Amino acid sequence: MSSGHRHLPWSRATAPSWVTVTLVAAAVTLSAAAARAGDVPEDVLAAERQRVEAMARAAGTAIAIFAGEAGGGSGVLISADGYALTNFHVVQPAGVAMKCGLSDGRVEDAVLVGLDPTGDVALIKLVGREAFPFAELADSDEVEVGDFCFAAGNPFLLATDLRPSISAGIVSGVHRYQFPAGTILEYADCLQVDAAINPGNSGGGLFDARGRLIGVNGRASFEKRGRVNVGVGYAISANQLRNFLGFLKGGRLVDHATLGATVATDADGRVVVSDILESSDAWRRGLRYDDEIVAVAGRPVRTVNALKNVLGTLPAGWRVPLVVRRAGRPQEIMVRLAALHLPTELARIVAAQDQESKPESKPEPPPQLPEAVRHLYESRPGFTNHHFNRVERTRVAERIAASASWARPDGAWVVRGRLATGGPFRILLSAERGLIDLPTGTTVVDATGELDGDPGPPGSGGLLAALLLWRRLLLEGPAHLGSTSYWGTQPRDPRRLGEARNVELGNVELVDVLETSVAAVEARFAVAGDGVVTGIELWPTPDADPCEVRFEPHAGRPAGMPGLIEVRHGDVLFGTFQVDAITVEPVAPEAAGETS
């Protein structure tokens, strides 16, 4: 026979059920007999039980995604409320809505939530039941070469009963970089495994020995004569997924980061800046031609690919520490990462690839969504699904309201204390004005007008405007602040990315971020899990450095009431304000010109 395979009297699909039962029963009997005879050590049997249980749990979180006539792929559930991760190239042919099969044999409806086309990641949400089984997201930076791993998915769409196939192996490599090859997809810092990853496994989970999710399977190398796995598969790391998950949950079309500079290897093997955009934040922070890049976001950089590897795991807009060496001396700067693409460019790329994936390129009418997910989709430019942005904004708003019980609206907020450099200060915030008394003078801002005209006090970049918006957010909520949306997540303290102990991104605390456009300024509010606003960034003009405000709590005060306020503008620390008290007082018109 040309196939080289021996025909059996029956195949797996037609095998009588008694055959399977008999084989399983025989295996159990032999194992039990061996255990009684003492031939198999108990620790070996315990390890076997742990492995079987881990695989069973993982199988329960695996989903088979059906994209109509275009085929399908796999996915993995990551929360009890039905959120699941998969690949961009898996869901693209399906459009907004799709069907997903679970290992219990049931098929549920799902809707597209967010897309990361560069990273080949998509987030979807399943509906149809109160709670779904889900996988725990691990810290993938703890994964080492030689670690046991296994994949759960639906290769070649073999699982007609929806029970996923399991393939096991080891981690063959970590921190692999797979450059784009005629496509937008870029696999950065991925895990290389020898567990079989075949067509249909795409988007499924890669798990460790404890059944925790360490990655999402994507690319694989295949034998040239056919789509046959040769033992080299690549998974998008769990830590990269974690970095982008907040943006995806916000229904966004997200982009990856770039430094705004290109690098090359010089004659001494150093990674140096070969070109840089003078409009980039890196240039404003002092990065220059021929500077050696030593580390970014706490990760060492020894090759050009190593820099691409780290940047490929980070979202556009994050601020990260960058260590450079100039004239033999290292220095650290904080750089805000730019986007790889313009938003309109990224949308065009996705639309073009979507048309390529369909047999005809004729314009199509708006999709008629299934009733089960129709209320979960809202189209809006710049978003994959704006409905979920409103969901996340509401979630954060409820937490802010719960943490701001001290924030009374019946008067002006008066903040008093002392500067770290010496001398008292007083800040007054009301619906009509903002006022700050400093040893250097008094500044007043009209809260009822445009806030971009007076970024006072001088040198702060707009401290009073930022604090006035903070008061308005706590009292009115994001829905009434202005044009406010959920931006995504970012590190609570980006400088910790540079600490050796916190190189693992899985250990870095991420906080929610709301962005707003109001009173002619742009602002972002960082909000911790307990609803406390931990920081503000405010741009009076788009191309200028923002005013950066950081709040630290005080143990003896209500949650959300700061004990310390740190203010920076660009590379300069404007001031550190030690807060003694925040009170609510009546507003007197003549108080506008008072000094403390």
Backbone torsions as a table, in degrees:
resi	resn	phi	psi	omega
1	MET	NA	136.3	-172.5
2	SER	-64.8	-28.5	-177.9
3	SER	-72.8	-20.1	-179.4
4	GLY	79.4	7.0	-179.3
5	HIS	-108.3	140.6	178.7
6	ARG	-82.0	131.2	177.6
7	HIS	-70.7	137.0	174.9
8	LEU	-103.6	155.4	-179.4
9	PRO	-64.7	-19.5	174.1
10	TRP	-150.3	151.8	178.7
11	SER	-96.8	175.5	178.3
12	ARG	-59.6	-38.0	-176.5
13	ALA	-68.0	-29.9	-175.3
14	THR	-106.7	3.1	-177.6
15	ALA	-64.0	135.5	176.4
16	PRO	-61.3	145.9	-177.5
17	SER	-61.3	-28.3	-177.9
18	TRP	-67.2	-24.7	179.1
19	VAL	-65.7	-47.7	179.6
20	THR	-62.3	-46.9	-179.3
21	VAL	-59.0	-44.1	-178.6
22	THR	-62.9	-44.0	-179.1
23	LEU	-64.3	-43.6	178.9
24	VAL	-63.6	-44.6	-179.6
25	ALA	-61.7	-39.8	179.4
26	ALA	-64.4	-40.8	-179.7
27	ALA	-64.6	-43.2	179.6
28	VAL	-63.8	-42.3	-179.9
29	THR	-61.9	-46.1	179.8
30	LEU	-63.2	-41.4	179.7
31	SER	-63.6	-44.8	-179.7
32	ALA	-64.2	-40.8	179.4
33	ALA	-64.0	-41.2	179.4
34	ALA	-64.0	-38.4	179.7
35	ALA	-65.3	-40.7	180.0
36	ARG	-65.3	-34.7	-178.6
37	ALA	-78.1	-8.3	179.4
38	GLY	78.5	13.6	-179.1
39	ASP	-75.5	-26.8	-178.2
40	VAL	-111.0	119.3	179.3
41	PRO	-59.8	147.8	-177.6
42	GLU	-62.5	-34.4	-179.7
43	ASP	-67.2	-29.8	176.4
44	VAL	-68.8	-43.2	178.4
45	LEU	-65.4	-37.6	178.6
46	ALA	-64.9	-40.7	178.1
47	ALA	-64.4	-37.9	178.7
48	GLU	-65.0	-42.7	178.9
49	ARG	-63.2	-40.9	179.1
50	GLN	-62.9	-41.3	179.9
51	ARG	-65.1	-44.6	-179.4
52	VAL	-63.6	-41.7	-179.9
53	GLU	-66.1	-40.7	179.0
54	ALA	-62.7	-41.8	179.7
55	MET	-67.8	-35.7	178.7
56	ALA	-66.5	-41.5	177.8
57	ARG	-63.7	-44.1	-179.5
58	ALA	-63.7	-39.3	179.7
59	ALA	-60.8	-33.5	179.3
60	GLY	-68.2	-22.0	-179.7
61	THR	-93.1	-9.0	-177.4
62	ALA	-79.6	143.1	177.0
63	ILE	-129.1	147.7	172.9
64	ALA	-100.9	123.0	-176.8
65	ILE	-101.6	127.5	-178.4
66	PHE	-109.3	123.3	-177.9
67	ALA	-110.3	43.0	178.0
68	GLY	64.4	-139.2	-178.0
69	GLU	-68.9	-15.9	-177.5
70	ALA	-77.3	-6.6	179.2
71	GLY	106.2	-133.7	-177.8
72	GLY	175.4	-161.4	-178.4
73	GLY	-171.7	-150.6	-174.6
74	SER	-127.1	169.2	175.9
75	GLY	-156.9	176.4	179.7
76	VAL	-143.5	131.7	179.6
77	LEU	-75.6	136.8	-177.3
78	ILE	-123.5	1.0	176.9
79	SER	-153.9	155.8	-177.0
80	ALA	-66.2	-23.7	-179.1
81	ASP	-87.6	11.3	167.3
82	GLY	100.9	5.7	175.9
83	TYR	-71.7	138.7	-178.8
84	ALA	-140.6	144.5	177.2
85	LEU	-99.0	147.0	175.2
86	THR	-157.7	-168.8	178.3
87	ASN	-93.3	149.1	173.1
88	PHE	-58.3	-43.1	-175.9
89	HIS	-72.2	-13.4	176.4
90	VAL	-80.0	-45.2	-174.5
91	VAL	-86.0	-17.4	-174.4
92	GLN	-55.1	-45.9	179.1
93	PRO	-66.9	-23.1	-176.5
94	ALA	-78.6	-25.3	-177.3
95	GLY	83.6	-138.8	-174.0
96	VAL	-81.2	-37.2	-174.8
97	ALA	-118.9	150.6	-179.3
98	MET	-154.7	169.3	175.4
99	LYS	-106.8	141.7	-179.3
100	CYS	-131.8	129.3	178.5
101	GLY	-100.4	136.4	178.7
102	LEU	-104.7	166.1	-173.8
103	SER	-67.0	-16.2	177.6
104	ASP	-82.4	2.7	176.1
105	GLY	94.0	-6.5	-179.8
106	ARG	-89.0	148.5	177.5
107	VAL	-112.6	129.1	-178.5
108	GLU	-120.6	157.1	174.4
109	ASP	-78.7	151.5	177.1
110	ALA	-143.2	154.9	179.7
111	VAL	-128.0	146.5	178.1
112	LEU	-71.3	136.4	-179.2
113	VAL	-109.3	-60.4	-177.3
114	GLY	-144.4	157.8	-177.5
115	LEU	-130.5	139.0	169.3
116	ASP	-124.8	83.5	-174.2
117	PRO	-66.3	-33.1	179.4
118	THR	-66.3	-42.5	179.6
119	GLY	-85.7	0.6	-179.3
120	ASP	59.0	46.3	-178.1
121	VAL	-127.4	143.3	173.3
122	ALA	-138.2	147.3	173.4
123	LEU	-114.9	130.4	177.3
124	ILE	-125.0	166.6	176.9
125	LYS	-130.8	125.1	177.2
126	LEU	-87.7	148.1	176.5
127	VAL	-128.4	168.4	174.3
128	GLY	119.5	-10.0	176.7
129	ARG	-151.4	159.8	-174.7
130	GLU	-70.8	-36.5	-177.2
131	ALA	-145.8	140.2	179.3
132	PHE	-114.4	149.8	169.8
133	PRO	-68.1	147.8	-178.2
134	PHE	-148.2	160.2	-178.5
135	ALA	-98.6	145.3	176.1
136	GLU	-81.8	133.0	179.4
137	LEU	-81.4	121.5	-176.9
138	ALA	-90.3	173.8	171.9
139	ASP	-90.0	102.5	-173.5
140	SER	-71.4	-14.2	176.4
141	ASP	-73.1	-11.0	175.5
142	GLU	-86.3	-9.2	-179.6
143	VAL	-72.6	136.4	-178.8
144	GLU	-124.3	156.0	176.0
145	VAL	-59.6	131.6	-178.3
146	GLY	100.0	-12.4	177.8
147	ASP	-64.4	143.7	174.2
148	PHE	-69.0	143.3	176.7
149	CYS	-151.0	162.1	174.1
150	PHE	-150.1	152.6	-179.7
151	ALA	-111.1	144.5	176.0
152	ALA	-125.8	123.3	-177.8
153	GLY	-172.6	-161.3	-174.4
154	ASN	-128.5	68.5	-178.8
155	PRO	-64.7	137.0	178.6
156	PHE	56.8	18.6	-178.7
157	LEU	54.8	37.4	-178.0
158	LEU	-73.5	-28.0	-173.0
159	ALA	-79.5	71.2	-180.0
160	THR	-66.1	-21.1	175.3
161	ASP	-92.0	5.2	176.7
162	LEU	73.2	4.0	175.0
163	ARG	-82.9	121.7	-172.2
164	PRO	-68.7	153.8	172.1
165	SER	-84.5	144.7	178.6
166	ILE	-115.1	127.8	173.2
167	SER	-125.5	134.2	-173.4
168	ALA	-116.2	157.7	178.0
169	GLY	-177.2	-152.5	177.8
170	ILE	-126.3	164.3	172.9
171	VAL	-79.1	118.1	-176.5
172	SER	-89.0	-23.6	-179.1
173	GLY	-165.4	154.2	176.7
174	VAL	-126.7	160.6	178.8
175	HIS	56.9	39.5	176.7
176	ARG	-80.8	145.3	176.8
177	TYR	-116.5	124.0	178.3
178	GLN	-114.7	105.2	-175.3
179	PHE	-70.9	155.5	177.3
180	PRO	-62.2	134.7	179.4
181	ALA	-121.3	88.9	-179.1
182	GLY	66.6	24.4	-177.3
183	THR	-151.5	166.9	176.9
184	ILE	-77.1	-19.9	-172.4
185	LEU	-67.5	131.3	178.6
186	GLU	-132.0	117.4	179.8
187	TYR	-97.8	104.9	-176.8
188	ALA	-108.6	143.7	173.2
189	ASP	51.3	38.1	-174.0
190	CYS	-88.4	167.3	177.3
191	LEU	-94.7	131.9	175.6
192	GLN	-101.1	131.3	-176.6
193	VAL	-133.1	156.5	175.0
194	ASP	-102.2	1.0	171.6
195	ALA	-62.1	139.6	-174.7
196	ALA	-62.0	119.1	174.8
197	ILE	-119.4	108.3	-175.8
198	ASN	-116.9	168.8	174.8
199	PRO	-52.2	128.5	-174.1
200	GLY	106.3	-25.4	173.9
201	ASN	-74.3	-17.6	-175.8
202	SER	-53.7	130.6	178.3
203	GLY	90.1	-11.1	179.6
204	GLY	-79.0	170.2	-175.1
205	GLY	-84.7	147.3	168.1
206	LEU	-111.6	127.8	-170.2
207	PHE	-121.1	154.2	173.8
208	ASP	-90.7	-175.4	-174.7
209	ALA	-64.0	-22.4	179.6
210	ARG	-91.6	2.9	179.4
211	GLY	82.0	15.8	177.3
212	ARG	-88.8	148.5	-176.5
213	LEU	-79.4	116.3	178.1
214	ILE	-105.3	-8.9	178.8
215	GLY	-178.1	171.2	174.3
216	VAL	-116.2	124.3	-175.9
217	ASN	-66.4	140.6	-179.3
218	GLY	-136.9	-96.8	-178.1
219	ARG	-74.4	157.2	171.4
220	ALA	-149.6	153.8	174.7
221	SER	-93.0	136.7	-176.4
222	PHE	-123.1	154.4	176.6
223	GLU	-65.7	137.9	-170.3
224	LYS	-59.3	-32.1	-175.1
225	ARG	-82.9	-2.5	179.9
226	GLY	-178.1	172.6	-178.1
227	ARG	-83.6	67.8	-176.8
228	VAL	-119.4	125.7	-178.3
229	ASN	-63.9	139.7	179.1
230	VAL	-117.4	18.2	173.4
231	GLY	88.8	18.4	176.8
232	VAL	-129.8	100.8	178.6
233	GLY	-121.6	157.2	-177.1
234	TYR	-128.3	137.1	179.6
235	ALA	-123.2	139.3	174.4
236	ILE	-71.2	127.1	-171.4
237	SER	-68.3	150.7	-179.9
238	ALA	-61.4	-35.1	-178.7
239	ASN	-70.0	-36.2	173.8
240	GLN	-63.8	-43.4	178.9
241	LEU	-60.1	-41.3	179.9
242	ARG	-63.0	-39.0	-179.5
243	ASN	-61.2	-34.4	-174.8
244	PHE	-98.6	-7.6	-170.8
245	LEU	-63.0	-38.7	178.9
246	GLY	-61.6	-41.9	178.2
247	PHE	-64.4	-42.1	-179.5
248	LEU	-64.9	-42.1	178.5
249	LYS	-64.1	-26.1	177.0
250	GLY	-81.1	11.5	175.7
251	GLY	70.3	25.8	-173.5
252	ARG	-94.9	158.1	166.6
253	LEU	-96.3	100.4	-166.6
254	VAL	-97.7	158.4	-178.7
255	ASP	-126.7	159.0	178.6
256	HIS	-91.7	173.1	-170.2
257	ALA	-96.9	154.2	169.0
258	THR	-137.9	154.4	-178.1
259	LEU	-79.0	-16.1	-172.1
260	GLY	80.3	16.2	179.8
261	ALA	-148.8	154.2	173.7
262	THR	-109.7	153.8	-177.9
263	VAL	-127.4	161.4	178.0
264	ALA	-147.0	165.8	177.2
265	THR	-95.8	124.9	-179.1
266	ASP	-86.8	-176.7	-175.1
267	ALA	-63.4	-23.3	180.0
268	ASP	-92.7	4.8	179.4
269	GLY	83.1	8.6	178.8
270	ARG	-82.9	149.8	174.6
271	VAL	-91.6	109.9	-173.3
272	VAL	-122.2	156.4	178.2
273	VAL	-71.5	121.6	179.2
274	SER	-102.3	-21.9	177.6
275	ASP	-159.2	151.5	-178.6
276	ILE	-154.1	140.8	177.3
277	LEU	-80.1	126.9	-179.8
278	GLU	-73.1	-9.6	175.4
279	SER	-90.4	-3.8	-175.0
280	SER	-80.8	157.3	175.8
281	ASP	-66.4	-32.0	178.2
282	ALA	-59.3	-40.4	177.8
283	TRP	-66.0	-43.3	179.4
284	ARG	-63.5	-30.0	179.2
285	ARG	-82.6	-5.0	173.3
286	GLY	110.4	4.1	177.6
287	LEU	-70.0	135.9	-175.3
288	ARG	-135.7	168.5	177.8
289	TYR	-56.5	141.6	177.3
290	ASP	71.2	2.7	171.3
291	ASP	-65.7	138.5	177.7
292	GLU	-86.8	129.0	176.1
293	ILE	-85.7	118.1	-177.0
294	VAL	-98.7	-42.1	-178.2
295	ALA	-158.0	153.1	174.8
296	VAL	-140.4	132.3	-179.3
297	ALA	53.5	35.1	177.7
298	GLY	82.6	-0.1	-179.0
299	ARG	-106.2	132.0	179.5
300	PRO	-67.2	147.2	179.1
301	VAL	-120.2	113.9	179.5
302	ARG	-118.3	-13.1	178.2
303	THR	-139.7	165.4	176.9
304	VAL	-61.8	-42.6	179.7
305	ASN	-63.7	-32.0	179.6
306	ALA	-63.3	-38.8	177.2
307	LEU	-66.0	-45.2	177.4
308	LYS	-60.7	-36.4	-178.7
309	ASN	-60.8	-46.4	-179.1
310	VAL	-70.8	-48.4	-178.5
311	LEU	-59.0	-33.4	-178.7
312	GLY	-67.0	-14.2	179.1
313	THR	-97.9	0.7	-172.7
314	LEU	-114.2	140.2	177.7
315	PRO	-76.1	149.7	172.4
316	ALA	-60.9	139.7	178.0
317	GLY	99.9	-16.8	176.7
318	TRP	-69.2	149.8	169.4
319	ARG	-102.0	131.4	-176.8
320	VAL	-136.7	153.4	175.4
321	PRO	-75.9	137.4	177.8
322	LEU	-124.2	122.4	178.2
323	VAL	-100.7	122.8	179.4
324	VAL	-122.7	158.3	176.6
325	ARG	-123.3	126.1	178.9
326	ARG	-132.3	127.6	-178.2
327	ALA	55.0	36.2	176.2
328	GLY	81.9	-1.8	-176.9
329	ARG	-112.2	123.6	178.0
330	PRO	-79.9	148.2	173.9
331	GLN	-148.3	150.7	-178.9
332	GLU	-110.3	134.3	175.2
333	ILE	-128.3	155.6	176.8
334	MET	-100.9	124.1	-173.7
335	VAL	-121.9	133.6	173.3
336	ARG	-88.6	122.5	-174.1
337	LEU	-77.7	138.7	178.8
338	ALA	-87.2	173.4	179.1
339	ALA	-92.7	146.9	177.3
340	LEU	-66.0	-34.4	-175.9
341	HIS	-129.4	155.4	166.1
342	LEU	-69.6	147.9	-179.5
343	PRO	-54.7	-41.6	179.9
344	THR	-68.1	-34.7	178.7
345	GLU	-66.0	-43.4	179.9
346	LEU	-63.7	-40.9	178.6
347	ALA	-64.1	-39.2	178.7
348	ARG	-66.1	-39.2	179.6
349	ILE	-62.6	-44.8	179.7
350	VAL	-64.0	-43.1	-179.9
351	ALA	-64.1	-40.2	-179.9
352	ALA	-66.1	-42.0	179.4
353	GLN	-68.2	-33.2	177.8
354	ASP	-63.5	-40.9	178.7
355	GLN	-67.8	-36.5	179.9
356	GLU	-66.0	-28.4	-177.0
357	SER	-79.6	-5.6	-177.8
358	LYS	-109.8	147.8	-176.6
359	PRO	-62.9	-28.4	179.1
360	GLU	-124.0	145.0	-177.6
361	SER	-102.9	17.4	178.7
362	LYS	-69.2	144.6	176.5
363	PRO	-57.9	137.9	-178.0
364	GLU	-109.2	149.0	176.0
365	PRO	-69.6	163.4	177.2
366	PRO	-54.4	141.2	-176.4
367	PRO	-66.9	142.6	173.1
368	GLN	-89.5	102.9	-173.1
369	LEU	-80.9	150.2	174.7
370	PRO	-59.6	149.2	-177.7
371	GLU	-55.8	-35.1	-174.7
372	ALA	-64.2	-26.5	-176.5
373	VAL	-121.2	2.8	-175.1
374	ARG	-59.7	-37.6	-178.6
375	HIS	-77.7	-3.7	-176.9
376	LEU	-104.2	13.6	-179.1
377	TYR	-130.6	133.4	175.7
378	GLU	-141.6	119.8	-179.5
379	SER	-82.9	135.1	174.9
380	ARG	-157.5	136.5	179.6
381	PRO	-55.0	137.3	179.6
382	GLY	88.9	-7.0	-179.1
383	PHE	-124.2	151.7	170.1
384	THR	-79.2	-42.8	179.1
385	ASN	-154.1	99.7	-173.5
386	HIS	-68.4	-20.2	178.8
387	HIS	-54.2	-42.9	-175.6
388	PHE	-76.3	-20.1	172.5
389	ASN	-67.5	-40.1	176.5
390	ARG	-66.4	-34.7	176.8
391	VAL	-61.4	-46.6	-178.7
392	GLU	-69.9	-38.1	177.6
393	ARG	-62.6	-40.5	178.2
394	THR	-64.8	-42.1	179.2
395	ARG	-58.8	-47.7	-179.5
396	VAL	-66.4	-39.8	-179.9
397	ALA	-60.5	-41.0	179.7
398	GLU	-64.7	-36.7	178.8
399	ARG	-71.6	-38.0	176.7
400	ILE	-61.7	-45.5	-178.9
401	ALA	-61.2	-38.6	-179.0
402	ALA	-69.5	-28.6	-177.1
403	SER	-92.5	-6.4	-173.4
404	ALA	-112.6	38.2	-180.0
405	SER	-65.1	-22.5	179.6
406	TRP	-78.2	-16.5	-171.8
407	ALA	-81.4	88.7	-177.2
408	ARG	-86.5	142.5	-178.4
409	PRO	-92.8	-1.6	-169.9
410	ASP	-91.1	42.3	177.3
411	GLY	161.6	-171.9	179.0
412	ALA	-90.0	142.7	172.7
413	TRP	-84.5	128.3	178.4
414	VAL	-118.9	119.1	-177.8
415	VAL	-107.7	124.0	179.9
416	ARG	-125.0	150.8	177.9
417	GLY	172.2	-157.1	-178.4
418	ARG	-130.9	147.6	176.1
419	LEU	-77.1	149.3	178.0
420	ALA	-62.7	-25.7	179.6
421	THR	-88.3	-0.7	-179.5
422	GLY	105.4	147.7	179.0
423	GLY	97.6	148.7	-179.2
424	PRO	-83.4	163.2	171.5
425	PHE	-141.2	157.8	173.1
426	ARG	-142.5	131.6	178.0
427	ILE	-121.7	129.3	176.8
428	LEU	-117.1	128.9	-179.0
429	LEU	-127.9	122.6	177.8
430	SER	-140.3	179.2	178.2
431	ALA	-69.8	-18.6	-176.9
432	GLU	-98.8	-34.8	-174.8
433	ARG	-157.2	165.9	169.3
434	GLY	-122.7	140.6	-178.1
435	LEU	-139.3	139.7	175.1
436	ILE	-135.3	126.6	174.4
437	ASP	-101.9	121.0	177.7
438	LEU	-125.8	161.4	175.4
439	PRO	-56.4	-23.8	-179.3
440	THR	-88.7	-6.5	178.5
441	GLY	142.3	-177.4	-177.4
442	THR	-115.5	137.7	177.3
443	THR	-125.2	136.4	178.4
444	VAL	-125.4	137.8	178.6
445	VAL	-127.1	135.5	177.1
446	ASP	-77.0	114.7	-177.4
447	ALA	-78.1	-11.5	-177.6
448	THR	-93.2	-6.8	-178.6
449	GLY	-110.3	-161.2	177.3
450	GLU	-74.6	137.4	-174.1
451	LEU	-94.7	-2.8	-177.7
452	ASP	-84.9	-13.6	-174.6
453	GLY	-77.5	-21.7	-177.1
454	ASP	-138.1	86.0	-179.4
455	PRO	-79.0	56.6	-175.0
456	GLY	-90.2	167.3	-2.4
457	PRO	-69.6	159.8	-175.7
458	PRO	-54.5	132.4	178.5
459	GLY	92.2	-10.0	-177.9
460	SER	-90.1	-21.0	-177.3
461	GLY	83.4	3.6	177.9
462	GLY	122.7	38.6	-177.0
463	LEU	-60.2	-47.1	-177.7
464	LEU	-63.4	-41.6	177.8
465	ALA	-60.7	-41.4	179.6
466	ALA	-63.5	-43.2	-178.9
467	LEU	-70.5	-33.7	176.4
468	LEU	-64.8	-40.2	177.2
469	LEU	-69.2	-34.5	175.9
470	TRP	-60.5	-46.2	178.3
471	ARG	-61.3	-43.4	-179.0
472	ARG	-65.0	-38.6	178.6
473	LEU	-62.7	-45.2	-178.3
474	LEU	-67.5	-33.4	-177.1
475	LEU	-85.5	-36.6	-172.2
476	GLU	-109.0	-21.0	-177.0
477	GLY	86.8	161.0	-175.5
478	PRO	-65.7	-28.8	-177.4
479	ALA	-65.6	-23.5	-177.6
480	HIS	-110.7	3.9	-177.3
481	LEU	-76.3	-37.4	-175.8
482	GLY	162.7	-149.4	174.4
483	SER	-82.0	90.5	-171.1
484	THR	-116.8	134.6	178.6
485	SER	-136.6	168.3	176.0
486	TYR	-85.2	122.1	-175.3
487	TRP	-86.1	-43.6	-176.1
488	GLY	147.5	-146.9	178.6
489	THR	-127.0	159.4	176.7
490	GLN	-152.1	161.6	177.3
491	PRO	-61.3	136.4	178.9
492	ARG	-61.0	-41.6	177.1
493	ASP	-130.1	94.4	-175.0
494	PRO	-60.0	-23.3	-178.9
495	ARG	-66.6	-22.6	179.2
496	ARG	-68.6	-19.0	175.5
497	LEU	-63.3	-20.2	-179.7
498	GLY	-90.4	-7.8	179.9
499	GLU	-80.3	138.7	-176.7
500	ALA	-59.3	-36.0	-177.6
501	ARG	-68.8	-23.5	-173.9
502	ASN	-114.2	30.0	175.3
503	VAL	-60.9	-35.7	179.5
504	GLU	-67.2	115.6	-177.8
505	LEU	-64.4	-22.6	178.2
506	GLY	-66.0	-16.7	179.6
507	ASN	-93.2	-3.8	-175.6
508	VAL	-89.8	128.9	179.7
509	GLU	-73.6	127.1	177.0
510	LEU	-103.9	138.9	179.1
511	VAL	-120.0	154.8	177.5
512	ASP	-71.9	152.1	179.3
513	VAL	-132.7	128.2	171.0
514	LEU	-103.8	139.0	175.2
515	GLU	-119.3	144.8	-176.2
516	THR	-141.2	151.4	171.5
517	SER	-122.4	110.7	-173.1
518	VAL	-153.6	142.4	176.5
519	ALA	52.3	38.8	174.9
520	ALA	69.5	16.9	175.3
521	VAL	-128.2	159.5	173.7
522	GLU	-109.5	140.9	-178.9
523	ALA	-147.1	152.9	173.1
524	ARG	-129.0	137.3	179.0
525	PHE	-115.4	125.4	175.1
526	ALA	-90.2	129.8	-174.0
527	VAL	-128.3	120.9	179.8
528	ALA	-73.7	172.7	-176.2
529	GLY	-62.5	-24.4	178.8
530	ASP	-88.7	5.8	177.3
531	GLY	89.9	0.4	-179.4
532	VAL	-80.5	130.4	175.4
533	VAL	-73.2	118.2	-176.3
534	THR	-100.5	-14.5	-179.0
535	GLY	-170.4	161.1	178.5
536	ILE	-136.8	139.5	167.9
537	GLU	-122.7	127.9	-176.3
538	LEU	-130.2	129.2	178.9
539	TRP	-110.8	104.9	172.5
540	PRO	-65.4	-33.0	173.3
541	THR	-132.9	144.3	-170.8
542	PRO	-60.2	-36.5	-173.0
543	ASP	-94.1	4.4	-178.7
544	ALA	-95.6	164.5	172.9
545	ASP	-67.3	139.1	179.8
546	PRO	-79.3	161.1	165.6
547	CYS	-80.0	125.9	-177.5
548	GLU	-111.8	119.3	-178.7
549	VAL	-115.5	128.6	177.8
550	ARG	-121.7	130.1	178.9
551	PHE	-103.4	136.0	171.5
552	GLU	-117.1	140.4	-176.4
553	PRO	-75.7	169.2	173.6
554	HIS	-123.8	128.2	-172.5
555	ALA	-61.1	-28.6	-175.3
556	GLY	-95.2	10.4	-177.1
557	ARG	-120.3	164.2	178.5
558	PRO	-58.4	151.4	178.6
559	ALA	-58.0	134.8	179.0
560	GLY	94.0	-14.8	177.3
561	MET	-90.2	115.8	-171.8
562	PRO	-73.4	149.4	173.2
563	GLY	-104.9	-16.3	179.1
564	LEU	-147.0	139.3	177.1
565	ILE	-125.7	119.1	177.7
566	GLU	-108.5	133.2	-174.6
567	VAL	-126.1	127.0	176.9
568	ARG	-126.1	152.4	173.0
569	HIS	-138.4	111.8	-174.4
570	GLY	65.5	-127.5	179.6
571	ASP	-92.9	4.3	-171.8
572	VAL	-107.3	131.4	170.9
573	LEU	-80.0	109.9	-179.0
574	PHE	-70.6	-43.1	-179.0
575	GLY	-179.8	155.6	173.6
576	THR	-118.3	119.9	-173.3
577	PHE	-106.5	113.4	175.1
578	GLN	-85.9	114.5	-173.5
579	VAL	-87.8	121.4	176.3
580	ASP	-88.3	-38.1	-177.9
581	ALA	-161.8	150.9	171.1
582	ILE	-125.8	119.8	-178.4
583	THR	-124.0	162.3	175.6
584	VAL	-110.4	121.6	-173.7
585	GLU	-131.6	155.6	174.7
586	PRO	-62.4	150.7	-179.6
587	VAL	-96.2	121.8	176.6
588	ALA	-104.4	128.5	-177.1
589	PRO	-55.6	-36.3	-176.9
590	GLU	-75.2	-7.1	-177.7
591	ALA	-73.7	-10.3	-174.8
592	ALA	-60.7	-31.2	-177.4
593	GLY	-104.9	7.1	-177.9
594	GLU	-67.3	153.7	167.1
595	THR	-120.3	158.6	-176.6
596	SER	-80.4	NA	NA
